[in-house]
Amino acid sequence: MFFKLAWLNIFKHSKRSLVVFFAVLIAVGVLTLISGVLSGLTATFLDSILPTAGHIEIKAAGSDNAVNPQDLKYLLPHANKLLAQIQDPRVLIKEKILSFPALVVQPVPVDSKADAKNLGMMGQGVSPSTAFYSNIRQGITQGSFLPQGEGILLSESAAKLLGVKYGGSVMVLTTDRDNNPWYQELKITGLYRSGSDLTDDSLFFVSTATAESLLDAQGMTREIRLVLKNPADSYAVRQSLLSEFPPQHYEIDVWQETFGSLLTILKLLDVVSAIIRIFFIIVATSVIANSILMSIFERMREHGTLRAIGLKRRQLLAMLLAEGGLLGALGALCGLIFGASAVAILAKVGVDVGSATEYLGFASRIYPVLKVTDIVANGAAGIVIALASTFYAARVAAKKSVIDALTYL
């Protein structure tokens, strides 16, 4: 009965009902959109950064606090032997990465009067079949990731700055372990676009063999990266590795420590999200409470008549709450549809948040993600907003005596 009366009252007082409906719709829609963007940030970190950097890094002792952590004295010898020592079943992927600073130079003819263009970049010596850098592999625009032989993979932006093209060549100038300058001319076997200006402007890729040859570091590596089946096992796996990699010779970093500042940022984003949600809930509740209160004042005599013919206070309260609940449910449903549609569109085109976020470890373009938990929470928030606002106004009406309600002007 209460829901039937509530449904009739919604259409009877359509103007006030529309105000409540749109207030809930906008609140839920905005909350859903905000949730999608913040979830997209978290997904970028978990799905892009972690698989690229790994869950555990094994490096030479002292490299973390070194003035120049890229110094070649921090290379690990016998890399393949070290890889073979890692037998923990919780490890999914294990690879050696030989990174090194280098100057990438545009080759120019000897008789040319033009100055050679050059870029200071960081080389990544990896296996052509590496499981890391999936974003680079997926971003190949010309050629292939890496050949089995000599070759170099550059970003499109770096190639443009150097004035070189796919199929051409560049000079890679670096220093070997004896601090002697050394260079190789390498054919550009591929170009990529990662979606991150910071990555594109700073990283180039060569095979492990090429990197070892450039640095005169045969069988050596900068670090060993591990990807775990369960990232939460990182501390336990590190503890099990200490017997094979003692602290006096090795440093074992887990992702929670490596990306500690980013995790703090993500936690702060959760706090910001909660504050924004509370703000929208308060604003929406105020708007809805005011609208429902005005509607109840306009219908005070009607309520007095219902009370006079036998409707009890709690029944009047239940009827008004049913009315608010219906409006809240309808508004929340439409708000979820509106917010989810906006998130779906932005998930395809992305949200450009600027290059500043790249220095925090995030990509410059975020792709919102909608979680089931966010849908449920935002939908429930819309209904709670309507019910809380209605309860306040309904109590005002229920407290009135029959005489006061009938004589209310």
Long-range contacts (C-beta under 8 A, 24 or more apart in sequence): 2-315, 2-318, 2-319, 2-322, 3-322, 3-326, 5-319, 5-322, 5-323, 6-319, 6-320, 6-322, 6-323, 6-325, 6-326, 7-326, 9-299, 9-319, 9-323, 10-323, 10-326, 10-327, 13-295, 13-298, 13-299, 16-291, 16-292, 16-294, 16-295, 16-298, 17-327, 19-287, 19-288, 19-291, 20-288, 20-291, 20-292, 20-324, 20-327, 20-328, 20-331, 20-386, 20-389, 21-327, 21-330, 21-331, 21-334, 22-331, 23-284, 23-287, 23-288, 23-291, 23-331, 24-284, 24-288, 24-327, 24-328, 24-330, 24-331, 24-332, 24-335, 24-382, 24-385, 24-386, 25-331, 25-332, 25-334, 25-335, 25-338, 25-382, 26-284, 26-335, 27-280, 27-281, 27-283, 27-284, 27-335, 27-381, 27-382, 27-385, 28-331, 28-332, 28-335, 28-336, 28-338, 28-339, 28-378, 28-379, 28-381, 28-382, 29-335, 29-336, 29-338, 29-339, 29-342, 30-280, 30-339, 31-276, 31-277, 31-280, 31-335, 31-339, 31-378, 31-381, 32-335, 32-336, 32-338, 32-339, 32-340, 32-342, 32-343, 32-370, 32-374, 32-375, 32-378, 33-339, 33-342, 33-343, 33-368, 34-273, 34-276, 34-277, 35-273, 35-370, 35-371, 35-374, 35-377, 35-378, 36-339, 36-342, 36-343, 36-346, 36-347, 36-368, 36-369, 36-370, 36-374, 37-346, 37-351, 37-366, 37-368, 38-269, 38-270, 38-272, 38-273, 39-368, 39-369, 39-370, 39-371, 39-374, 40-347, 40-351, 40-366, 40-367, 40-368, 40-369, 41-266, 41-269, 41-362, 41-366, 42-266, 42-269, 42-369, 43-367, 43-369, 44-362, 44-363, 44-366, 44-367, 45-259, 45-262, 45-266, 45-361, 45-362, 48-135, 48-363, 49-259, 49-262, 49-361, 49-362, 50-231, 50-255, 50-259, 51-132, 51-134, 51-227, 52-132, 52-133, 52-134, 52-135, 53-132, 53-225, 53-255, 53-258, 53-259, 54-93, 54-132, 54-225, 54-226, 54-227, 54-255, 55-226, 55-227, 55-228, 55-231, 55-234, 55-237, 55-254, 55-255, 56-225, 56-226, 56-228, 56-234, 56-237, 56-238, 56-241, 56-252, 56-253, 56-254, 56-255, 57-223, 57-224, 57-225, 57-226, 57-252, 57-253, 57-258, 58-82, 58-223, 58-224, 58-225, 58-226, 58-241, 58-245, 58-250, 58-251, 58-252, 59-222, 59-223, 59-224, 59-250, 59-251, 59-253, 60-249, 60-250, 60-251, 61-247, 61-248, 61-249, 61-250, 61-251, 62-251, 63-251, 64-251, 64-253, 70-99, 70-100, 70-101, 70-122, 70-222, 72-100, 72-175, 72-176, 72-177, 72-215, 72-217, 73-177, 74-222, 75-177, 75-215, 75-217, 75-220, 75-221, 75-222, 76-220, 76-221, 76-222, 76-223, 76-224, 76-250, 77-219, 77-220, 78-219, 78-220, 79-219, 79-220, 79-221, 79-224, 80-219, 82-221, 82-224, 82-245, 83-224, 85-244, 85-245, 86-224, 86-226, 86-241, 86-244, 88-237, 88-240, 88-241, 90-228, 90-229, 90-230, 90-233, 90-236, 90-237, 91-226, 91-227, 91-228, 91-229, 91-237, 92-227, 92-228, 92-229, 93-131, 93-132, 93-225, 93-226, 93-227, 94-224, 94-225, 94-226, 94-227, 95-126, 95-127, 95-130, 95-131, 95-132, 95-224, 95-225, 96-208, 96-221, 96-223, 96-224, 96-225, 97-124, 97-125, 97-126, 97-132, 97-221, 97-222, 97-223, 97-224, 97-225, 98-124, 98-125, 98-126, 98-208, 98-211, 98-212, 98-215, 98-217, 98-220, 98-221, 98-222, 99-123, 99-124, 99-125, 99-222, 99-223, 100-125, 100-174, 100-211, 100-214, 100-215, 100-222, 101-174, 102-172, 102-173, 102-174, 102-204, 102-214, 103-172, 103-173, 103-174, 104-154, 104-158, 104-162, 104-170, 104-171, 104-172, 104-173, 104-204, 105-162, 105-170, 105-171, 105-172, 105-173, 105-183, 106-162, 106-163, 106-164, 106-170, 106-171, 107-169, 107-170, 107-171, 107-185, 117-161, 117-162, 117-163, 118-162, 119-158, 119-161, 119-162, 119-201, 121-158, 121-201, 121-202, 121-203, 121-204, 122-202, 122-203, 122-204, 123-172, 123-174, 123-203, 123-204, 123-205, 123-206, 123-211, 123-214, 124-203, 124-204, 124-205, 124-206, 124-211, 125-206, 125-207, 125-208, 125-210, 125-211, 125-212, 125-221, 125-222, 126-205, 126-207, 126-208, 127-207, 127-208, 128-207, 131-227, 132-225, 133-205, 135-194, 135-195, 135-196, 135-199, 136-192, 136-194, 136-199, 136-203, 136-205, 139-192, 139-193, 139-194, 139-195, 140-190, 140-191, 140-192, 141-191, 141-192, 141-193, 142-166, 142-190, 142-191, 143-167, 143-188, 143-189, 143-190, 143-191, 144-189, 144-190, 145-190, 145-205, 146-189, 146-190, 146-205, 146-206, 146-207, 147-189, 147-207, 148-207, 149-207, 150-184, 150-186, 150-187, 150-206, 150-207, 150-210, 151-186, 151-187, 151-188, 151-189, 151-190, 151-206, 151-207, 151-210, 152-186, 152-187, 152-188, 152-189, 152-204, 152-205, 152-206, 152-210, 153-188, 153-189, 153-190, 153-191, 153-192, 153-204, 153-205, 153-206, 154-188, 154-190, 154-191, 154-192, 154-204, 155-191, 155-192, 155-193, 155-194, 155-199, 155-200, 155-201, 155-203, 155-204, 156-191, 156-192, 156-193, 156-200, 157-193, 157-197, 157-200, 157-201, 158-200, 158-201, 158-204, 159-188, 159-191, 164-188, 166-190, 166-191, 172-204, 172-206, 172-214, 174-214, 174-215, 176-214, 176-215, 176-216, 176-217, 177-215, 177-216, 177-217, 178-216, 182-214, 182-215, 182-216, 183-214, 184-210, 184-213, 184-214, 186-210, 195-363, 195-364, 195-365, 196-358, 196-363, 196-364, 197-355, 197-358, 197-364, 198-355, 198-358, 198-359, 199-358, 231-255, 259-361, 261-360, 262-360, 262-361, 262-362, 265-360, 277-381, 281-381, 281-384, 281-385, 284-385, 285-385, 285-388, 285-389, 288-324, 288-385, 288-386, 288-389, 288-390, 289-388, 289-389, 289-390, 289-392, 289-393, 292-320, 292-324, 292-389, 292-390, 292-393, 292-394, 293-392, 293-393, 293-396, 295-393, 296-320, 296-393, 296-394, 296-396, 296-397, 297-408, 300-397, 300-400, 300-405, 300-408, 301-405, 301-406, 301-408, 303-397, 303-400, 303-405, 304-400, 304-402, 304-403, 304-404, 304-405, 304-406, 304-407, 304-408, 305-406, 307-402, 307-405, 308-402, 308-406, 313-398, 313-399, 314-398, 316-394, 316-397, 316-398, 317-391, 317-394, 317-395, 317-397, 317-398, 320-390, 320-393, 320-394, 320-397, 320-398, 321-387, 321-390, 321-391, 321-394, 323-390, 324-386, 324-387, 324-389, 324-390, 324-391, 324-394, 325-383, 325-386, 325-387, 325-390, 327-386, 328-382, 328-383, 328-384, 328-385, 328-386, 328-387, 328-390, 329-382, 329-383, 329-386, 331-382, 331-386, 332-378, 332-379, 332-380, 332-381, 332-382, 332-383, 332-386, 333-379, 335-378, 335-379, 335-382, 336-375, 336-378, 336-379, 336-382, 339-378, 340-370, 340-375, 343-368, 343-369, 343-370, 344-370
